Amino acid sequence: MIAKLSGRLDETGEDWAIVDVQGVGYLVHCSTKTLAALGEVGEACTVHTDLQVSENDMRLLGFAESAERDWFRMLTQVQGVGSKVGLAILSALSTGELRDACAAGDAASVARANGVGPKLAGRIVNELKDKAGALPGGGAAGVGMAAPVGGASTDAVSALENLGFKPAIAAQAVARATAELGEGASEGELIRVALKKAAG
């Protein structure tokens, strides 16, 4: 399984790029956001990848950040979402916007992507709304507040979930609390501030 490529950007197209890794050119299919983040032809680049194998095709998908790849994998688990539609969604929405749309049940935002009708958009947000808070949004190719990862933040999210808050709401509240208090905040402080944010 190829998980990451680091090399030189050799060529790009509408929805693909060729990354030259020590003389071997890898064709990777990408979202428009990833293509923009890769830089200029001839420059060094790194792409996180996902290899999809079917009966009659083998396709390497490329992502500027691991968060985008995680979202792609989750999107393609939804019935009716193949690799093409998954990339179209990630071209239309940043990971942060996608996370927020799923958490809020905002199917209209997801339906902005090419090839995504209202029915499919509704299925996507319904199936992913409880998972949305567990995945990050933001970073190099996204905007919005990243879901907290690791340590006190993870424990604080778990504590809020145990108090009855949905995973997406708990994750957003703790992310906002972390932004306010700083990365070194204790679990107790995070829970206290996040509770106010989740309830308010």
Number of C-alpha atoms within 10 A of each C-alpha: 7 9 14 13 17 14 20 21 22 19 15 18 11 10 17 19 23 19 28 20 17 9 9 10 16 16 18 22 25 28 24 19 21 25 23 12 17 20 12 15 15 13 11 16 20 19 24 20 23 21 13 12 10 7 5 5 7 10 14 18 24 29 29 24 20 18 22 30 22 16 21 23 15 18 23 17 14 17 11 14 20 15 19 16 18 24 29 21 27 27 19 19 21 21 31 23 20 27 30 23 20 25 22 15 20 18 21 15 19 26 19 16 19 15 14 20 14 14 10 18 23 18 15 26 27 18 17 22 22 15 17 27 26 20 20 23 26 20 18 16 22 23 15 16 20 23 26 28 15 8 10 21 25 16 18 27 31 16 17 22 16 12 11 9 18 18 21 24 24 29 31 25 29 29 23 20 25 24 14 13 14 11 13 10 16 15 18 14 15 26 25 14 17 26 20 11 16 18 10 7
